[in-house]
Amino acid sequence: MAADIPATPSLLRGPLAALQDTLSRHYRRLGALSRMLRFRVAASDSWMDRQAHRARPDRVLGIQIDGDVRAVLELYGLGDGHAEIGLSVEDAYQNRGLGRTLFRAGLRAAREMGVETADLFFSQSNTAIMKIVSEVGAEIRDQQGDRWASIRLL
Ligand SMILES: CC(C)(COP(=O)(O)OP(=O)(O)OC[C@H]1O[C@@H](n2cnc3c(N)ncnc32)[C@H](O)[C@@H]1OP(=O)(O)O)[C@@H](O)C(=O)NCCC(=O)NCCS
């Protein structure tokens, strides 16, 4: 593995339309496998655009490198103290520590929102995210080829 990239995640602010444009650019730079792992469908560019412009995340955190946002975490409050997390790192920047750094920053942001339990769905083949969530003590359940991780924040 190459050396980790030092990175500071930040909360992305601005109008929803601008955040959705950022999501769209990021999603479109994901390779086929990353798209499948993130969205669990073989997503075309136009599918990604529609997904980005439908998204209404409560918080978006990003890591800027080389002039654009290369890693994105979305937090969706589901009410009742629950939130769902989705995250992705562009292929050229994966396996350099960004996913772990961003995920931990996402949990801090969720805690600040008053979230008690953060959930994340992922494929059973997704070794990297399994490692990242296991390190923070997630409860893991298998669900028909997918996995569900639940992290208590309080
Ligand atoms: C999952 C994902 C966010 C991880 O981000 P990342 O920056 O690549 O991961 P990190 O570099 O922080 O690595 C975390 C751990 O996973 C391991 N890892 C990373 N990529 C791996 C791979 N392809 N296979 C096996 N292990 C891997 C790393 O070795 C590291 O463990 P270590 O520090 O003990 O060596 C990223 O791979 C990604 O965007 N994947 C596509 C979208 C996705 O799967 N999203 C999650 C579901 S919503």
The ligand as a MOL file (V3000), in Angstrom:
LIG
                    3D

  0  0  0     0  0            999 V3000
M  V30 BEGIN CTAB
M  V30 COUNTS 48 50 0 0 0
M  V30 BEGIN ATOM
M  V30 1 C -14.5550 1.8460 0.9830 0
M  V30 2 C -13.6970 3.0800 0.7700 0
M  V30 3 C -14.4880 4.3280 1.2020 0
M  V30 4 C -12.4360 2.9540 1.6400 0
M  V30 5 O -11.6700 4.1050 1.4790 0
M  V30 6 P -10.0840 4.0270 1.2960 0
M  V30 7 O -9.5550 5.3930 1.3780 0
M  V30 8 O -9.7870 3.2410 0.0890 0
M  V30 9 O -9.6810 3.1620 2.5810 0
M  V30 10 P -8.4330 3.3990 3.5760 0
M  V30 11 O -7.2160 3.6940 2.7600 0
M  V30 12 O -8.8250 4.3560 4.6240 0
M  V30 13 O -8.2590 1.9260 4.1470 0
M  V30 14 C -8.8960 1.4310 5.2770 0
M  V30 15 C -8.4410 0.0210 5.4970 0
M  V30 16 O -8.9880 -0.8150 4.4710 0
M  V30 17 C -7.9420 -1.4930 3.7850 0
M  V30 18 N -8.2540 -1.4840 2.3530 0
M  V30 19 C -8.3710 -0.4150 1.5420 0
M  V30 20 N -8.6820 -0.8020 0.3030 0
M  V30 21 C -8.7360 -2.1520 0.3350 0
M  V30 22 C -9.0270 -3.1420 -0.6440 0
M  V30 23 N -9.3220 -2.8010 -1.9100 0
M  V30 24 N -9.0080 -4.4300 -0.2570 0
M  V30 25 C -8.7220 -4.7700 1.0140 0
M  V30 26 N -8.4630 -3.8740 2.0010 0
M  V30 27 C -8.4670 -2.5820 1.6550 0
M  V30 28 C -6.6890 -0.6950 4.0330 0
M  V30 29 O -5.5390 -1.5180 3.9400 0
M  V30 30 C -6.9170 -0.1160 5.4060 0
M  V30 31 O -6.5020 -0.9760 6.4300 0
M  V30 32 P -5.0110 -0.8490 7.1070 0
M  V30 33 O -4.7970 0.5880 7.4260 0
M  V30 34 O -5.1180 -1.7180 8.3000 0
M  V30 35 O -4.0650 -1.3360 6.0800 0
M  V30 36 C -13.2460 3.2020 -0.7170 0
M  V30 37 O -12.5440 2.0490 -1.0650 0
M  V30 38 C -14.4040 3.4270 -1.6770 0
M  V30 39 O -14.7860 4.5590 -1.9320 0
M  V30 40 N -14.9770 2.3390 -2.2120 0
M  V30 41 C -16.1010 2.4610 -3.1550 0
M  V30 42 C -17.3750 2.9810 -2.4680 0
M  V30 43 C -17.7100 2.1860 -1.2080 0
M  V30 44 O -17.4390 1.0040 -1.1010 0
M  V30 45 N -18.3250 2.8810 -0.2040 0
M  V30 46 C -18.7060 2.2430 1.0460 0
M  V30 47 C -20.1140 1.7640 1.0690 0
M  V30 48 S -21.2540 3.1230 1.1960 0
M  V30 END ATOM
M  V30 BEGIN BOND
M  V30 1 1 1 2
M  V30 2 1 2 3
M  V30 3 1 2 4
M  V30 4 1 2 36
M  V30 5 1 4 5
M  V30 6 1 5 6
M  V30 7 2 6 7
M  V30 8 1 6 8
M  V30 9 1 6 9
M  V30 10 1 9 10
M  V30 11 2 10 11
M  V30 12 1 10 12
M  V30 13 1 10 13
M  V30 14 1 13 14
M  V30 15 1 14 15
M  V30 16 1 15 16
M  V30 17 1 15 30
M  V30 18 1 16 17
M  V30 19 1 17 18
M  V30 20 1 17 28
M  V30 21 1 18 19
M  V30 22 1 18 27
M  V30 23 2 19 20
M  V30 24 1 20 21
M  V30 25 1 21 22
M  V30 26 2 21 27
M  V30 27 1 22 23
M  V30 28 2 22 24
M  V30 29 1 24 25
M  V30 30 2 25 26
M  V30 31 1 26 27
M  V30 32 1 28 29
M  V30 33 1 28 30
M  V30 34 1 30 31
M  V30 35 1 31 32
M  V30 36 2 32 33
M  V30 37 1 32 34
M  V30 38 1 32 35
M  V30 39 1 36 37
M  V30 40 1 36 38
M  V30 41 2 38 39
M  V30 42 1 38 40
M  V30 43 1 40 41
M  V30 44 1 41 42
M  V30 45 1 42 43
M  V30 46 2 43 44
M  V30 47 1 43 45
M  V30 48 1 45 46
M  V30 49 1 46 47
M  V30 50 1 47 48
M  V30 END BOND
M  V30 END CTAB
M  END
